[in-house]
């Protein structure tokens, strides 16, 4: 059942009429961000199905993940690839990408995706951005996306931090319930354990 539902969702993941245009903009701006979007789109779809979302909601989550960093096309590439902690002005520019992504998706006629994208950097204790939402005030799909986004970032590595293994990445998420919804972390872990096409797709540690 999991595999069948996920296959149906993935079959429509790239179906939005603006997909090629937005992803093309990201690819021309920064390859690593584009790669991250493709990864998180597929993984978020898996997590949505594992979390018990219906087809339409799992698809919305997957598509929101596919576009969650489109706002970074408005961030200087030198900031995106800086191999050091960002200066305050750079960090402020980086923090704008969630709201800029929301704006781009609203302009594209996708308000449901825009809502998810706006809140994907909110954190359970209210320390996130752009609105400082706390706990249940953060949309459920945004809480799921936050976990997927952070997991893929840790597994893939960043200019300022090397990639880490699957087990360590999950442990870091599970050990930060003040930041990440434990139910969302559990959904991620469940999705990565699910057999798909005859074998489990658990990432190598």
Backbone as ProteinMPNN parsed JSONL, in Angstrom:
{"seq_chain_A": "XXXXXXXXXXXXXXXXXXXXXXXXXXXXXXXXXXXXXXXXXXXXXXXXXXXXXXXXXXXXXXXXXXXXXXXXXXXXXXXXXXXXXXXXXXXXXXXXXXXXXXXXXXXXXXXXXXXXXXXXXXXXXXXXXXXXXXXXXXXXXXXXXXXXXXXXXXXXXXXXXXXXXXXXXXXXXXXXXXXXXXXXXXXXXXXXXXXXXXXXXXXXX", "coords_chain_A": {"N_chain_A": [[0.831, -1.199, 0.0], [1.896, 1.274, 0.862], [3.94, 1.649, -1.078], [2.403, 1.796, -3.443], [0.777, 4.062, -3.009], [2.741, 6.026, -2.697], [3.989, 5.895, -5.205], [1.969, 6.918, -6.83], [1.836, 9.544, -5.887], [4.466, 10.482, -6.426], [4.38, 10.326, -9.153], [3.023, 12.581, -9.86], [4.52, 14.63, -8.929], [6.057, 16.523, -10.337], [4.16, 17.941, -11.719], [3.099, 20.515, -11.725], [2.406, 23.474, -13.603], [4.304, 25.476, -13.491], [6.639, 24.331, -12.699], [9.027, 23.67, -14.212], [9.948, 26.221, -14.876], [10.469, 27.501, -12.364], [12.272, 25.693, -11.106], [14.241, 25.745, -13.03], [15.178, 28.371, -12.783], [16.343, 28.201, -10.257], [18.338, 26.277, -10.731], [20.0, 27.621, -12.531], [21.003, 29.498, -10.866], [22.145, 28.288, -8.568], [23.598, 25.228, -8.318], [23.757, 23.334, -6.197], [21.634, 24.003, -4.507], [19.474, 23.428, -6.188], [19.817, 20.633, -6.479], [19.35, 19.859, -3.852], [16.639, 20.547, -3.626], [15.386, 18.706, -5.361], [15.986, 16.311, -4.049], [14.706, 16.718, -1.52], [12.062, 17.03, -2.315], [11.321, 14.464, -3.243], [11.841, 12.934, -0.91], [10.209, 14.164, 1.013], [7.715, 13.529, -0.01], [7.633, 10.777, 0.473], [7.74, 10.859, 3.271], [5.353, 12.166, 3.842], [3.429, 10.26, 3.029], [4.114, 8.178, 4.783], [3.438, 9.43, 7.146], [0.753, 9.285, 7.126], [-0.739, 10.982, 5.556], [-3.244, 11.804, 3.134], [-3.499, 11.246, -0.462], [-3.636, 13.815, -1.835], [-2.726, 15.628, 0.114], [-0.188, 14.595, 0.732], [0.991, 14.942, -1.737], [0.935, 17.736, -1.899], [2.708, 18.364, 0.166], [5.084, 17.183, -0.854], [5.415, 18.702, -3.199], [5.653, 21.272, -2.124], [8.063, 20.925, -0.788], [9.685, 20.563, -2.996], [9.85, 23.116, -3.94], [10.748, 24.635, -1.829], [13.02, 26.201, -1.356], [13.114, 28.109, -3.362], [13.123, 30.819, -3.075], [15.739, 31.457, -2.624], [16.926, 32.259, -4.943], [17.012, 34.92, -4.854], [19.041, 35.493, -3.195], [22.408, 36.359, -2.846], [24.762, 34.409, -4.572], [27.29, 34.074, -3.509], [26.828, 34.235, -0.831], [25.264, 31.971, -0.41], [27.141, 29.976, -0.816], [29.148, 30.4, 0.999], [31.966, 29.424, 2.86], [31.996, 29.627, 5.649], [30.86, 30.966, 8.852], [28.001, 33.048, 8.464], [27.993, 36.605, 8.019], [26.212, 39.113, 9.896], [24.566, 40.734, 8.228], [24.482, 39.139, 5.957], [23.228, 36.863, 6.943], [20.747, 37.91, 7.578], [19.822, 38.461, 5.015], [19.708, 35.858, 4.01], [17.72, 34.755, 5.623], [15.451, 35.816, 4.552], [14.598, 34.194, 2.531], [12.527, 32.33, 2.845], [10.119, 33.78, 3.043], [10.302, 35.103, 0.598], [10.127, 32.942, -1.131], [7.497, 32.148, -0.569], [6.147, 34.358, -1.672], [6.794, 34.046, -4.398], [5.491, 31.652, -5.004], [2.844, 32.328, -4.493], [2.49, 34.183, -6.521], [2.657, 32.4, -8.593], [0.285, 31.128, -8.393], [-0.181, 29.195, -6.395], [-1.29, 28.941, -3.564], [-1.575, 27.16, -1.354], [0.801, 25.701, -1.305], [2.494, 27.83, -0.894], [1.955, 28.618, 1.734], [2.964, 26.457, 3.228], [5.676, 26.6, 2.541], [6.447, 29.128, 3.494], [6.632, 28.719, 6.26], [8.627, 26.816, 6.759], [10.994, 27.112, 8.133], [10.315, 27.659, 10.695], [10.405, 26.984, 14.223], [9.838, 24.72, 16.967], [10.115, 25.9, 19.522], [9.738, 28.55, 18.993], [11.893, 29.924, 17.992], [12.406, 30.112, 15.312], [12.002, 31.353, 11.904], [9.977, 33.027, 9.359], [8.189, 34.219, 11.173], [8.283, 33.544, 13.856], [6.712, 31.479, 14.921], [5.233, 29.075, 17.199], [5.247, 25.673, 18.333], [2.172, 24.015, 17.889], [1.14, 26.054, 16.353], [2.573, 26.193, 14.089], [2.154, 25.137, 10.811], [1.27, 21.706, 10.161], [2.323, 20.379, 7.88], [4.477, 22.031, 7.358], [6.04, 21.539, 9.577], [6.723, 18.896, 9.102], [8.168, 19.278, 6.726], [10.289, 20.822, 7.679], [11.793, 18.956, 9.106], [12.525, 17.12, 7.085], [13.983, 18.821, 5.376], [16.136, 19.627, 7.048], [17.269, 17.133, 7.614], [18.122, 16.256, 5.03], [19.959, 18.282, 4.478], [21.916, 17.808, 6.428], [22.736, 15.251, 5.688], [23.736, 15.641, 3.138], [25.659, 17.571, 3.351], [27.199, 20.81, 3.662], [28.684, 23.96, 2.583], [29.849, 24.889, 4.925], [29.855, 22.75, 6.648], [30.582, 19.281, 6.96], [29.082, 16.326, 5.414], [27.031, 14.056, 7.296], [26.327, 10.779, 8.742], [23.387, 8.66, 8.293], [22.289, 7.665, 10.765], [23.357, 9.417, 12.696], [22.31, 11.854, 11.817], [19.505, 11.465, 12.147], [19.523, 11.128, 14.908], [20.334, 13.644, 15.821], [18.137, 15.19, 15.095], [16.124, 13.931, 16.611], [17.034, 14.48, 19.148], [16.478, 17.093, 19.54], [13.89, 18.197, 20.451], [12.877, 20.662, 21.082], [13.166, 22.095, 18.849], [12.361, 20.566, 16.591], [9.425, 18.848, 15.675], [8.643, 15.976, 17.45], [6.884, 13.989, 16.455], [7.022, 14.446, 13.743], [9.683, 13.822, 13.272], [9.585, 11.106, 13.874], [7.951, 10.289, 11.761], [9.638, 10.717, 9.592], [11.68, 8.848, 10.184], [10.164, 6.493, 9.99], [9.425, 6.567, 7.29], [11.86, 6.152, 6.033], [12.353, 3.587, 6.684], [10.522, 2.121, 5.311], [9.695, -0.466, 3.014], [10.25, -0.317, -0.485], [9.405, -1.023, -3.687], [10.278, -3.577, -3.245], [12.583, -3.508, -1.67], [14.05, -2.09, 1.256], [14.579, 1.408, 1.554], [16.528, 2.513, 3.192], [18.868, 4.938, 4.004], [22.421, 4.658, 3.547], [24.636, 4.472, 6.333]], "CA_chain_A": [[0.0, 0.0, 0.0], [2.801, 2.42, 0.919], [4.591, 1.817, -2.374], [1.425, 2.208, -4.444], [0.393, 5.452, -2.742], [3.885, 6.874, -2.986], [4.182, 5.929, -6.655], [0.974, 7.834, -7.383], [2.244, 10.905, -5.525], [5.674, 10.84, -7.172], [4.01, 10.478, -10.556], [2.488, 13.928, -10.074], [5.358, 15.581, -8.202], [6.54, 17.589, -11.219], [3.037, 18.236, -12.607], [2.697, 21.92, -11.719], [2.828, 24.111, -14.855], [5.429, 26.386, -13.272], [7.759, 23.572, -12.14], [10.247, 23.81, -15.006], [10.42, 27.605, -14.805], [11.045, 27.796, -11.05], [13.471, 24.882, -10.886], [15.258, 26.242, -13.955], [15.755, 29.567, -12.167], [17.21, 27.765, -9.169], [19.492, 25.592, -11.307], [20.91, 28.6, -13.12], [21.561, 30.315, -9.779], [23.006, 27.494, -7.68], [23.35, 23.798, -8.563], [23.554, 22.578, -4.959], [20.263, 24.251, -4.048], [18.604, 22.655, -7.083], [19.977, 19.225, -6.1], [18.673, 19.721, -2.558], [15.19, 20.591, -3.846], [14.954, 17.431, -5.94], [16.066, 15.326, -2.968], [13.694, 16.922, -0.49], [10.751, 16.786, -2.902], [11.063, 13.023, -3.217], [11.815, 12.428, 0.46], [9.011, 14.682, 1.692], [6.579, 12.728, -0.483], [7.695, 9.539, 1.258], [7.408, 11.157, 4.663], [3.93, 12.461, 3.899], [2.684, 8.997, 2.977], [4.386, 7.464, 6.034], [2.748, 10.134, 8.23], [-0.676, 9.034, 7.004], [-1.44, 11.978, 4.743], [-3.867, 11.31, 1.924], [-2.779, 11.528, -1.698], [-3.534, 15.236, -2.149], [-1.89, 16.295, 1.113], [1.186, 14.134, 0.543], [1.472, 15.607, -2.945], [1.184, 19.143, -1.554], [3.952, 18.387, 0.935], [6.189, 16.913, -1.756], [5.614, 19.837, -4.095], [6.185, 22.377, -1.321], [9.486, 20.632, -0.591], [10.346, 20.758, -4.284], [10.013, 24.552, -4.18], [10.876, 25.363, -0.562], [14.147, 27.145, -1.361], [13.166, 28.919, -4.585], [13.419, 32.188, -2.69], [17.19, 31.683, -2.585], [17.395, 32.912, -6.171], [17.166, 36.335, -4.521], [20.181, 35.586, -2.279], [23.691, 36.334, -3.558], [25.339, 33.062, -4.573], [28.461, 34.06, -2.614], [26.296, 33.974, 0.508], [24.829, 30.566, -0.386], [28.285, 29.056, -0.848], [30.184, 30.864, 1.923], [32.486, 28.325, 3.682], [32.234, 30.224, 6.972], [29.624, 31.525, 9.41], [27.566, 34.243, 7.749], [27.92, 37.878, 8.714], [24.828, 39.427, 10.256], [23.827, 41.212, 7.057], [24.279, 37.987, 5.077], [22.232, 36.0, 7.573], [19.444, 38.559, 7.416], [19.418, 38.242, 3.623], [19.372, 34.442, 3.882], [16.457, 34.5, 6.315], [14.335, 36.312, 3.752], [14.251, 33.307, 1.413], [11.251, 31.638, 3.072], [9.05, 34.701, 2.652], [10.402, 35.348, -0.842], [9.581, 31.748, -1.766], [6.048, 32.259, -0.452], [5.695, 35.342, -2.655], [6.917, 33.48, -5.739], [4.461, 30.633, -5.186], [1.568, 33.039, -4.59], [2.437, 34.729, -7.877], [2.465, 31.269, -9.498], [-1.062, 30.594, -8.202], [-0.141, 28.003, -5.54], [-1.323, 29.452, -2.19], [-1.383, 26.111, -0.341], [2.243, 25.441, -1.235], [3.114, 29.035, -0.352], [1.807, 28.588, 3.195], [3.91, 25.464, 3.751], [7.037, 27.086, 2.316], [6.728, 30.264, 4.384], [6.875, 28.313, 7.655], [9.479, 25.639, 6.896], [12.097, 27.384, 9.057], [9.813, 27.883, 12.048], [10.857, 25.968, 15.159], [8.859, 24.437, 18.013], [10.254, 26.826, 20.647], [9.523, 29.919, 18.555], [13.156, 30.555, 17.611], [12.566, 30.106, 13.866], [11.611, 32.545, 11.138], [10.0, 34.498, 9.523], [7.131, 34.723, 12.049], [8.47, 33.139, 15.244], [5.609, 30.619, 15.368], [5.608, 28.067, 18.179], [4.457, 24.466, 18.489], [1.072, 23.701, 17.0], [0.828, 27.175, 15.464], [3.29, 25.924, 12.844], [1.393, 24.138, 10.04], [1.811, 20.35, 10.258], [3.171, 20.061, 6.731], [5.714, 22.787, 7.513], [6.846, 20.822, 10.572], [7.288, 17.745, 8.388], [9.17, 19.769, 5.788], [11.451, 21.262, 8.445], [12.576, 17.767, 9.426], [13.088, 16.614, 5.828], [14.965, 19.802, 4.936], [17.316, 19.548, 7.909], [17.878, 15.817, 7.416], [18.849, 16.22, 3.762], [21.111, 19.177, 4.594], [22.964, 17.132, 7.2], [23.229, 14.087, 4.944], [24.413, 16.075, 1.923], [26.764, 18.471, 3.66], [27.094, 22.207, 3.26], [30.032, 24.538, 2.523], [30.355, 25.131, 6.274], [29.764, 21.544, 7.479], [30.611, 18.049, 6.163], [27.936, 15.425, 5.517], [27.082, 13.066, 8.369], [25.607, 9.558, 8.445], [21.951, 8.585, 8.539], [21.985, 7.501, 12.178], [23.673, 10.643, 13.428], [21.362, 12.891, 11.411], [18.246, 11.207, 12.844], [19.721, 11.357, 16.341], [20.35, 15.088, 16.065], [16.756, 15.66, 15.022], [15.381, 13.385, 17.746], [17.543, 15.086, 20.379], [16.159, 18.528, 19.542], [12.427, 18.353, 20.409], [12.548, 22.078, 21.207], [13.24, 22.648, 17.495], [11.669, 19.734, 15.607], [8.302, 18.083, 16.211], [8.999, 14.559, 17.557], [6.048, 13.185, 15.565], [7.567, 14.614, 12.397], [10.926, 13.032, 13.238], [9.16, 9.709, 13.802], [7.449, 10.047, 10.402], [10.825, 10.602, 8.738], [12.307, 7.552, 10.456], [9.293, 5.451, 9.448], [9.501, 6.611, 5.828], [13.144, 5.609, 5.599], [12.339, 2.138, 6.933], [9.499, 1.476, 4.489], [10.121, -1.125, 1.766], [9.75, 0.315, -1.709], [9.869, -1.787, -4.829], [10.883, -4.85, -2.867], [13.664, -3.413, -0.7], [14.006, -0.88, 2.067], [15.428, 2.468, 1.043], [17.213, 3.13, 4.307], [20.151, 5.44, 3.539], [23.614, 4.092, 4.139], [25.207, 5.307, 7.375]], "C_chain_A": [[0.871, 1.258, 0.0], [3.404, 2.701, -0.454], [3.626, 2.318, -3.438], [1.029, 3.669, -4.268], [1.532, 6.393, -3.1], [4.135, 6.994, -4.485], [3.207, 6.903, -7.314], [1.343, 9.292, -7.099], [3.452, 11.34, -6.348], [5.377, 11.041, -8.653], [3.481, 11.862, -10.895], [3.382, 15.013, -9.478], [5.755, 16.781, -9.066], [5.426, 18.122, -12.133], [2.622, 19.698, -12.643], [3.215, 22.61, -12.984], [4.036, 25.019, -14.712], [6.696, 25.668, -12.785], [9.055, 23.823, -12.904], [10.819, 25.219, -14.885], [11.106, 27.888, -13.468], [12.315, 26.984, -10.799], [14.591, 25.302, -11.823], [15.944, 27.483, -13.422], [16.74, 29.181, -11.07], [18.484, 27.128, -9.724], [20.5, 26.586, -11.883], [21.59, 29.456, -12.054], [22.532, 29.521, -8.915], [22.662, 26.009, -7.812], [23.027, 23.057, -7.269], [22.145, 22.789, -4.399], [19.269, 23.459, -4.894], [18.632, 21.172, -6.711], [19.228, 18.939, -4.799], [17.154, 19.715, -2.731], [14.663, 19.277, -4.416], [14.937, 16.346, -4.863], [14.917, 15.488, -1.979], [12.28, 16.735, -1.04], [10.377, 15.319, -2.85], [10.938, 12.498, -1.793], [10.585, 12.913, 1.213], [7.763, 13.937, 1.247], [6.505, 11.421, 0.292], [7.25, 9.77, 2.693], [5.915, 11.452, 4.803], [3.085, 11.205, 3.896], [2.876, 8.225, 4.284], [3.659, 8.1, 7.212], [1.235, 9.964, 8.161], [-1.45, 10.086, 6.237], [-2.097, 11.294, 3.545], [-3.089, 11.75, 0.703], [-2.573, 13.019, -1.922], [-2.626, 15.972, -1.169], [-0.429, 15.873, 1.0], [1.804, 14.783, -0.694], [1.787, 17.073, -2.663], [2.479, 19.283, -0.766], [5.156, 18.185, 0.028], [6.472, 18.084, -2.678], [6.122, 21.065, -3.347], [7.681, 22.167, -1.07], [10.285, 20.885, -1.865], [10.646, 22.228, -4.542], [10.43, 25.325, -2.93], [12.007, 26.38, -0.533], [14.212, 28.001, -2.62], [13.484, 30.374, -4.271], [14.904, 32.496, -2.634], [17.736, 32.237, -3.892], [17.584, 34.403, -5.945], [18.319, 36.562, -3.535], [21.467, 35.469, -3.094], [24.322, 34.943, -3.452], [26.563, 32.98, -3.666], [28.043, 33.833, -1.167], [25.901, 32.504, 0.625], [26.001, 29.604, -0.258], [29.399, 29.453, 0.113], [30.655, 29.725, 2.829], [32.814, 28.765, 5.11], [30.893, 30.662, 7.549], [29.27, 32.834, 8.702], [27.661, 35.48, 8.637], [26.457, 38.208, 8.964], [24.009, 39.874, 9.046], [23.537, 40.08, 6.077], [23.203, 37.071, 5.634], [20.836, 36.592, 7.447], [18.924, 38.38, 5.994], [18.987, 36.794, 3.407], [18.009, 34.148, 4.494], [15.24, 34.96, 5.518], [13.84, 35.288, 2.732], [12.913, 32.596, 1.613], [10.08, 32.521, 2.648], [9.09, 35.008, 1.159], [9.869, 34.148, -1.625], [8.064, 31.733, -1.719], [5.508, 33.208, -1.519], [5.72, 34.769, -4.071], [5.823, 32.455, -6.014], [3.065, 31.251, -5.233], [1.41, 33.614, -5.993], [2.186, 33.624, -8.909], [1.084, 30.639, -9.354], [-1.121, 29.336, -7.357], [-0.158, 28.409, -4.062], [-1.109, 28.386, -1.111], [0.1, 25.768, -0.185], [2.958, 26.631, -0.596], [3.077, 29.043, 1.169], [2.808, 27.627, 3.827], [5.332, 26.002, 3.667], [7.378, 28.228, 3.274], [7.203, 29.804, 5.756], [7.879, 27.181, 7.81], [10.718, 25.866, 7.753], [11.603, 27.814, 10.429], [10.254, 26.714, 12.935], [9.918, 25.885, 16.354], [8.918, 25.453, 19.152], [10.08, 28.291, 20.253], [10.771, 30.632, 18.077], [13.356, 30.641, 16.097], [12.113, 31.398, 13.21], [10.74, 32.113, 9.954], [9.054, 35.051, 10.591], [7.288, 34.35, 13.512], [7.327, 32.308, 15.787], [6.126, 29.551, 16.314], [4.692, 26.853, 18.067], [3.402, 24.25, 17.432], [0.634, 24.846, 16.109], [1.539, 27.033, 14.121], [2.486, 24.88, 12.068], [2.077, 22.77, 10.063], [2.725, 20.015, 9.086], [4.484, 20.837, 6.789], [6.63, 22.126, 8.541], [7.472, 19.573, 9.945], [8.402, 18.195, 7.445], [10.432, 20.224, 6.513], [12.379, 20.09, 8.751], [13.26, 17.215, 8.172], [14.209, 17.521, 5.339], [16.256, 19.674, 5.737], [18.034, 18.216, 7.741], [18.7, 15.787, 6.129], [20.074, 17.129, 3.806], [22.249, 18.507, 5.343], [23.566, 15.973, 6.43], [24.057, 14.485, 3.724], [25.642, 16.92, 2.213], [26.494, 19.86, 3.117], [28.505, 22.79, 3.205], [30.67, 24.696, 3.9], [30.345, 23.887, 7.158], [29.775, 20.299, 6.598], [29.344, 17.218, 6.358], [28.13, 14.461, 6.68], [26.204, 11.873, 7.996], [24.132, 9.629, 8.822], [21.626, 8.536, 10.027], [22.237, 8.767, 12.978], [22.693, 11.753, 13.084], [20.018, 12.701, 12.118], [18.372, 11.49, 14.338], [19.717, 12.846, 16.661], [18.946, 15.67, 16.025], [15.964, 15.199, 16.25], [15.793, 14.037, 19.059], [17.27, 16.581, 20.462], [14.646, 18.749, 19.469], [11.978, 19.801, 20.596], [12.557, 22.77, 19.843], [12.343, 21.905, 16.516], [10.591, 18.89, 16.283], [8.68, 16.601, 16.269], [8.156, 13.655, 16.652], [6.53, 13.287, 14.123], [8.865, 13.828, 12.241], [10.597, 11.547, 13.129], [8.666, 9.361, 12.399], [8.605, 9.903, 9.422], [11.485, 9.242, 8.928], [11.488, 6.406, 9.87], [9.387, 5.397, 7.932], [10.784, 5.963, 5.321], [13.26, 4.104, 5.857], [11.408, 1.398, 5.991], [10.103, 0.785, 3.265], [9.498, -0.413, 0.58], [10.299, -0.454, -2.879], [10.628, -3.039, -4.427], [12.052, -4.742, -1.905], [13.571, -2.098, 0.04], [14.982, 0.14, 1.514], [16.079, 3.236, 2.185], [18.569, 3.635, 3.843], [21.316, 4.771, 4.246], [24.153, 5.024, 5.204], [26.674, 5.547, 7.113]], "O_chain_A": [[0.623, 2.192, -0.762], [3.386, 3.834, -0.935], [3.987, 3.17, -4.249], [0.951, 4.423, -5.237], [1.319, 7.431, -3.727], [4.457, 8.075, -4.978], [3.572, 7.624, -8.243], [1.185, 10.162, -7.956], [3.463, 12.437, -6.906], [6.04, 11.83, -9.326], [3.483, 12.275, -12.054], [3.033, 16.193, -9.521], [5.786, 17.915, -8.588], [5.705, 18.686, -13.191], [1.855, 20.087, -13.524], [4.347, 22.359, -13.397], [4.721, 25.303, -15.695], [7.704, 26.311, -12.493], [10.074, 24.156, -12.299], [12.035, 25.393, -14.802], [12.2, 28.452, -13.44], [13.318, 27.525, -10.332], [15.764, 25.226, -11.459], [17.154, 27.642, -13.583], [17.826, 29.751, -10.963], [19.582, 27.407, -9.241], [21.71, 26.409, -11.737], [22.628, 30.066, -12.309], [23.608, 30.009, -8.568], [21.561, 25.588, -7.458], [22.113, 22.232, -7.247], [21.536, 21.855, -3.877], [18.323, 22.881, -4.359], [17.584, 20.531, -6.637], [18.56, 17.914, -4.664], [16.458, 18.959, -2.053], [13.611, 18.793, -3.998], [13.993, 15.562, -4.775], [14.238, 14.519, -1.639], [11.387, 16.321, -0.301], [9.262, 14.964, -2.466], [10.04, 11.711, -1.494], [9.983, 12.153, 1.971], [6.847, 13.734, 2.045], [5.426, 11.009, 0.717], [6.487, 8.986, 3.257], [5.286, 11.033, 5.775], [2.133, 11.089, 4.668], [1.917, 7.681, 4.832], [3.299, 7.411, 8.166], [0.514, 10.442, 9.037], [-2.681, 10.091, 6.258], [-1.566, 10.322, 3.008], [-2.139, 12.527, 0.805], [-1.448, 13.45, -2.175], [-1.846, 16.836, -1.569], [0.47, 16.7, 1.154], [2.986, 15.129, -0.702], [2.798, 17.593, -3.136], [3.257, 20.209, -0.999], [6.137, 18.922, 0.122], [7.631, 18.425, -2.917], [6.935, 21.819, -3.88], [8.467, 23.112, -1.133], [11.419, 21.362, -1.815], [11.581, 22.556, -5.273], [10.465, 26.555, -2.961], [11.954, 27.332, 0.246], [15.263, 28.567, -2.919], [14.05, 31.083, -5.103], [15.295, 33.662, -2.602], [18.897, 32.645, -3.948], [18.236, 35.079, -6.741], [18.546, 37.688, -3.092], [21.595, 34.58, -3.935], [24.402, 34.374, -2.363], [26.844, 31.918, -3.111], [28.815, 33.3, -0.37], [26.172, 31.866, 1.642], [25.87, 28.537, 0.341], [30.493, 28.893, 0.045], [29.83, 29.111, 3.506], [33.799, 28.317, 5.696], [29.899, 30.726, 6.827], [30.153, 33.63, 8.382], [27.439, 35.413, 9.846], [25.568, 37.65, 8.32], [22.874, 39.431, 8.869], [22.482, 40.055, 5.443], [22.365, 36.562, 4.89], [19.862, 35.87, 7.237], [17.728, 38.173, 5.788], [18.013, 36.533, 2.702], [17.231, 33.373, 3.938], [14.119, 34.531, 5.792], [12.785, 35.48, 2.129], [12.233, 32.29, 0.633], [9.16, 32.06, 1.974], [8.046, 35.157, 0.523], [9.232, 34.318, -2.665], [7.409, 31.357, -2.692], [4.525, 32.896, -2.192], [4.788, 34.977, -4.849], [5.288, 32.392, -7.122], [2.193, 30.747, -5.941], [0.333, 33.543, -6.584], [1.589, 33.865, -9.958], [0.739, 29.723, -10.1], [-1.997, 28.494, -7.558], [0.848, 28.244, -3.372], [-0.526, 28.675, -0.066], [0.588, 25.571, 0.927], [3.917, 26.454, 0.156], [4.05, 29.428, 1.818], [3.427, 27.946, 4.842], [6.105, 25.874, 4.617], [8.487, 28.279, 3.805], [8.079, 30.431, 6.352], [7.985, 26.62, 8.901], [11.427, 24.91, 8.071], [12.393, 28.288, 11.246], [10.449, 25.598, 12.454], [9.275, 26.872, 16.712], [7.878, 25.831, 19.694], [10.254, 29.179, 21.088], [10.722, 31.827, 17.783], [14.362, 31.182, 15.639], [11.873, 32.404, 13.878], [10.763, 30.94, 9.58], [9.111, 36.243, 10.89], [6.497, 34.8, 14.341], [6.994, 32.403, 16.969], [7.292, 29.163, 16.255], [3.51, 26.984, 17.748], [3.683, 24.292, 16.234], [-0.166, 24.641, 15.197], [1.159, 27.668, 13.138], [2.166, 23.829, 12.623], [3.303, 22.678, 9.993], [3.79, 19.429, 9.279], [5.506, 20.343, 6.313], [7.852, 22.15, 8.395], [8.622, 19.239, 10.233], [9.456, 17.563, 7.376], [11.536, 20.029, 6.004], [13.601, 20.216, 8.665], [14.444, 16.881, 8.205], [15.267, 17.041, 4.932], [17.344, 19.619, 5.164], [19.264, 18.169, 7.726], [19.848, 15.341, 6.136], [21.114, 16.793, 3.239], [23.41, 18.619, 4.949], [24.771, 15.734, 6.506], [24.968, 13.761, 3.321], [26.566, 16.975, 1.401], [25.666, 20.051, 2.227], [29.437, 22.178, 3.728], [31.893, 24.644, 4.028], [30.782, 23.953, 8.306], [29.062, 20.249, 5.595], [28.624, 17.387, 7.342], [29.258, 14.094, 7.01], [25.426, 11.946, 7.044], [23.692, 10.514, 9.555], [20.775, 9.29, 10.499], [21.434, 9.146, 13.831], [22.285, 12.514, 13.962], [19.449, 13.664, 12.632], [17.452, 12.022, 14.958], [19.151, 13.259, 17.673], [18.604, 16.54, 16.826], [15.226, 15.98, 16.851], [14.986, 14.134, 19.983], [17.775, 17.258, 21.357], [14.16, 19.404, 18.547], [10.83, 20.135, 20.303], [12.034, 23.873, 19.689], [11.648, 22.523, 15.709], [10.824, 18.293, 17.334], [9.007, 16.019, 15.235], [8.663, 12.659, 16.137], [6.452, 12.316, 13.369], [9.113, 13.236, 11.19], [11.248, 10.815, 12.383], [8.93, 8.267, 11.901], [8.56, 9.063, 8.523], [11.813, 8.563, 7.955], [12.046, 5.458, 9.319], [9.425, 4.315, 7.348], [10.779, 5.297, 4.286], [14.145, 3.436, 5.323], [11.488, 0.175, 5.879], [10.924, 1.373, 2.559], [8.354, 0.037, 0.641], [11.514, -0.538, -3.059], [11.503, -3.511, -5.153], [12.491, -5.756, -1.363], [13.069, -1.108, -0.493], [16.073, -0.208, 1.061], [16.168, 4.463, 2.147], [19.363, 2.845, 3.333], [21.206, 4.368, 5.404], [24.139, 6.241, 5.02], [27.335, 6.235, 7.89]]}, "name": "protein", "num_of_chains": 1, "seq": "XXXXXXXXXXXXXXXXXXXXXXXXXXXXXXXXXXXXXXXXXXXXXXXXXXXXXXXXXXXXXXXXXXXXXXXXXXXXXXXXXXXXXXXXXXXXXXXXXXXXXXXXXXXXXXXXXXXXXXXXXXXXXXXXXXXXXXXXXXXXXXXXXXXXXXXXXXXXXXXXXXXXXXXXXXXXXXXXXXXXXXXXXXXXXXXXXXXXXXXXXXXXX"}
